[in-house]
Amino acid sequence: MLLNGGLSVKRHDYIVVGSGFFGAVFAQQAKEAGCSVLVIEQREHIGGNCYSYDYEDTNINIHKYGTHIFHTNNDDVWRYINRFTEFNRYQHRVLTTHQGTVYAMPVNLGTINQFFGVKLRPDEVETFITEKGSREHLDSPANFEEKAISMIGRELYEAFFKGYTMKQWGCSPTELPASIFNRLPIRSSYHDSYFNDRYQGIPIGGFTPIFKRMLEGIPVETGVDFFRDREHWLGRCGKLVYTGPVDRYFDYEHGRLNWRSVRFEFDRHDLEDYQGTSVMNYADPDVPFTRIHEPKHLHLEKSHTPNTTVTIREYSLRDNDRPYYPVNGDADKAMLAKYREMESAEEKVIFGGRLAEYKYYDMHQVIGSALQKARKELSDREKRSASIST
Ligand SMILES: Cc1cc2nc3c(=O)[nH]c(=O)nc-3n(C[C@H](O)[C@H](O)[C@H](O)COP(=O)(O)OP(=O)(O)OC[C@H]3O[C@@H](n4cnc5c(N)ncnc54)[C@H](O)[C@@H]3O)c2cc1C
C-alpha cells in the first residue's frame, strides 16, 4: 500500500489501459495466475471496438463500432473464447449492389456469370477474363488498380472495386499499394462464404457479456483517460499494459500515425426486414456510404420486436482521432519504427493490441497475441519471484 495524502492507494501487479480484447484477455490471464489487476478504460463502457448493446425496445443487438463476426482457425483461441460464451451458427456472406443489381461477394463464379450474363465452368474463367474482361497482364503491378486489372480485368475492377475503394480510402486506387488487393479473395468456384475458417459465429447474447465474464472479479474504472494522470497510474503498478495508440503514449514525438476511420448513421424502421441480409456493400461512387448493416440478421436464433428493424449506414473518412484501420503508408512505417525503438526503453510497459501495435488485427488474432504476451509475462514473473526467494 502507498500512502497518498493520508489516503491509502492500492498498488496492483498490473494496471491495464483499455478494456478491448487485448486488455481484457491480459487482465483475465493475470488474475487467473493470482496477480492483482486493475483495468482503466477511457470510454463509458468495456469491450473496446467489440462493444455491443441491445437497441432500445427492439431486442436487436447492435455492434456499436461496426459488424463483428468471430472467425478463427486457431484451436487454442477457439477453446479459450468458448470459456466465456457460446456461439450461434451464423456464417457470413456479403452482397454488393452495383447499378441497382445485387451480386455475391467476394467475386466468385456466380458473380462473374451474373455480371457477364454467361454460364462459365471454373476452368473457363481464366481465358474468359483475359479475352472478354479486358485483363492486362503486368509483370510488376505498381499499385492497387494495376494489380486488380491484371488479376480480374478492367470490367470487374471498375464495377466492384474502383468506386468502393475510392470511397473506403478517400483516394484513387492508383495511390494505394498493390498489396491491399492481395487481401481480397477472388474465386473461380461458387463458394460465396466470406471466411474459410473452421470456426465462425456470433456470440449468443452479443460481445459485451464476454468482456463482463472475462473481467469478473477485476476492478474496472470506466471514463478514465490514462493520460489525465499518467504518473499516478504508473506509480500504482508493477507493470503497465498499454493498449492505446502508440504515438499518443510518446506524446507524438515523431509525428502522428495515419488512420482511416468510419462514421455510422443509425435508423429504426417499422419493417420486418429492410435488406434481407446483415451487410450490403454499395460499390458505386455516387452512393456516399460504403455499406448498410442490418444487425438482426446476425442472430437468427433470437426473437426480435415484430415489424421493427435497425439499419446502420457506414461512411468512410480519414480521422486520426477516431482510429479504425491503419493506413500504413511509407511515412507511417518509418514513424512506427522510431516508436518501436522508444518502446524498448520502457521496461515497465507492455504494449499490445491494434492501437499500440498500429496493426490491423481480427479478434482471434488480437486474442492470440494477448494470450501469448500474457503467458510469457506471467511465466517470466514466476521465474523472477523464484530467483528472489532462492
Ligand atoms: C469496422 C470494423 C469491423 C471489424 N470487424 C471485425 C470482424 O468482423 N471480425 C474480427 O475478427 N475483427 C473485426 N474487427 C477488428 C476488431 O475490432 C479488433 O480486432 C479488436 O477490437 C482489437 O481489440 P484491441 O483490444 O486491440 O483494441 P480496442 O478494441 O480498440 O481496445 C482498446 C481500448 O483501449 C481504450 N483506450 C485507448 N486509449 C486509452 C487511454 N488513454 N485511457 C484509457 N483507455 C484507453 C479504448 O477506449 C479501447 O476501449 C473489426 C474492426 C473494425 C474497425
The ligand as an SDF file (V2000), in Angstrom:
LIG
                    3D

 53 58  0  0  0  0  0  0  0  0999 V2000
  -15.3340   -1.5920  -38.5330 C   0  0  0  0  0  0  0  0  0  0  0  0
  -14.5940   -2.7820  -38.0090 C   0  0  0  0  0  0  0  0  0  0  0  0
  -15.1110   -4.0540  -38.1670 C   0  0  0  0  0  0  0  0  0  0  0  0
  -14.4260   -5.1550  -37.6700 C   0  0  0  0  0  0  0  0  0  0  0  0
  -14.9620   -6.3890  -37.8780 N   0  0  0  0  0  0  0  0  0  0  0  0
  -14.3090   -7.4730  -37.4310 C   0  0  0  0  0  0  0  0  0  0  0  0
  -14.8240   -8.7790  -37.6810 C   0  0  0  0  0  0  0  0  0  0  0  0
  -15.8740   -8.9510  -38.3210 O   0  0  0  0  0  0  0  0  0  0  0  0
  -14.1510   -9.8410  -37.1920 N   0  0  0  0  0  0  0  0  0  0  0  0
  -12.9660   -9.7010  -36.4820 C   0  0  0  0  0  0  0  0  0  0  0  0
  -12.3970  -10.7040  -36.0530 O   0  0  0  0  0  0  0  0  0  0  0  0
  -12.4600   -8.4720  -36.2300 N   0  0  0  0  0  0  0  0  0  0  0  0
  -13.0910   -7.3590  -36.6930 C   0  0  0  0  0  0  0  0  0  0  0  0
  -12.5720   -6.1120  -36.4370 N   0  0  0  0  0  0  0  0  0  0  0  0
  -11.3310   -5.9930  -35.6220 C   0  0  0  0  0  0  0  0  0  0  0  0
  -11.6020   -5.8640  -34.0980 C   0  0  0  0  0  0  0  0  0  0  0  0
  -12.3910   -4.7200  -33.8670 O   0  0  0  0  0  0  0  0  0  0  0  0
  -10.2490   -5.7530  -33.3760 C   0  0  0  0  0  0  0  0  0  0  0  0
   -9.5080   -6.9250  -33.5960 O   0  0  0  0  0  0  0  0  0  0  0  0
  -10.3470   -5.5830  -31.8440 C   0  0  0  0  0  0  0  0  0  0  0  0
  -11.2820   -4.6150  -31.4940 O   0  0  0  0  0  0  0  0  0  0  0  0
   -8.9860   -5.1830  -31.3060 C   0  0  0  0  0  0  0  0  0  0  0  0
   -9.0030   -5.1390  -29.8770 O   0  0  0  0  0  0  0  0  0  0  0  0
   -7.9670   -4.2170  -29.0950 P   0  0  0  0  0  0  0  0  0  0  0  0
   -8.0850   -4.5670  -27.6670 O   0  0  0  0  0  0  0  0  0  0  0  0
   -6.6430   -4.2880  -29.7280 O   0  0  0  0  0  0  0  0  0  0  0  0
   -8.4450   -2.7200  -29.3900 O   0  0  0  0  0  0  0  0  0  0  0  0
   -9.7560   -1.9290  -28.9370 P   0  0  0  0  0  0  0  0  0  0  0  0
  -10.9490   -2.7940  -29.0630 O   0  0  0  0  0  0  0  0  0  0  0  0
   -9.7560   -0.6650  -29.6970 O   0  0  0  0  0  0  0  0  0  0  0  0
   -9.4970   -1.6170  -27.3940 O   0  0  0  0  0  0  0  0  0  0  0  0
   -8.6100   -0.5950  -26.9680 C   0  0  0  0  0  0  0  0  0  0  0  0
   -9.2600    0.0960  -25.7920 C   0  0  0  0  0  0  0  0  0  0  0  0
   -8.3190    0.9840  -25.1680 O   0  0  0  0  0  0  0  0  0  0  0  0
   -9.0200    2.1360  -24.7420 C   0  0  0  0  0  0  0  0  0  0  0  0
   -8.0680    3.2370  -24.5930 N   0  0  0  0  0  0  0  0  0  0  0  0
   -7.3010    3.7930  -25.5520 C   0  0  0  0  0  0  0  0  0  0  0  0
   -6.5850    4.8190  -25.0470 N   0  0  0  0  0  0  0  0  0  0  0  0
   -6.8910    4.9140  -23.7370 C   0  0  0  0  0  0  0  0  0  0  0  0
   -6.4950    5.7840  -22.6930 C   0  0  0  0  0  0  0  0  0  0  0  0
   -5.6410    6.7910  -22.9110 N   0  0  0  0  0  0  0  0  0  0  0  0
   -7.0070    5.6090  -21.4460 N   0  0  0  0  0  0  0  0  0  0  0  0
   -7.9000    4.6060  -21.2090 C   0  0  0  0  0  0  0  0  0  0  0  0
   -8.3370    3.7510  -22.1820 N   0  0  0  0  0  0  0  0  0  0  0  0
   -7.8350    3.8960  -23.4260 C   0  0  0  0  0  0  0  0  0  0  0  0
  -10.0140    2.3710  -25.8660 C   0  0  0  0  0  0  0  0  0  0  0  0
  -11.0860    3.2100  -25.4420 O   0  0  0  0  0  0  0  0  0  0  0  0
  -10.4620    0.9600  -26.1890 C   0  0  0  0  0  0  0  0  0  0  0  0
  -11.5890    0.5840  -25.4490 O   0  0  0  0  0  0  0  0  0  0  0  0
  -13.2030   -5.0070  -36.9810 C   0  0  0  0  0  0  0  0  0  0  0  0
  -12.6670   -3.7270  -36.8240 C   0  0  0  0  0  0  0  0  0  0  0  0
  -13.3330   -2.6380  -37.3580 C   0  0  0  0  0  0  0  0  0  0  0  0
  -12.6940   -1.2790  -37.2330 C   0  0  0  0  0  0  0  0  0  0  0  0
  1  2  1  0
  2  3  1  0
  2 52  2  0
  3  4  2  0
  4  5  1  0
  4 50  1  0
  5  6  2  0
  6  7  1  0
  6 13  1  0
  7  8  2  0
  7  9  1  0
  9 10  1  0
 10 11  2  0
 10 12  1  0
 12 13  2  0
 13 14  1  0
 14 15  1  0
 14 50  1  0
 15 16  1  0
 16 17  1  0
 16 18  1  0
 18 19  1  0
 18 20  1  0
 20 21  1  0
 20 22  1  0
 22 23  1  0
 23 24  1  0
 24 25  2  0
 24 26  1  0
 24 27  1  0
 27 28  1  0
 28 29  2  0
 28 30  1  0
 28 31  1  0
 31 32  1  0
 32 33  1  0
 33 34  1  0
 33 48  1  0
 34 35  1  0
 35 36  1  0
 35 46  1  0
 36 37  1  0
 36 45  1  0
 37 38  2  0
 38 39  1  0
 39 40  1  0
 39 45  2  0
 40 41  1  0
 40 42  2  0
 42 43  1  0
 43 44  2  0
 44 45  1  0
 46 47  1  0
 46 48  1  0
 48 49  1  0
 50 51  2  0
 51 52  1  0
 52 53  1  0
M  END
$$$$
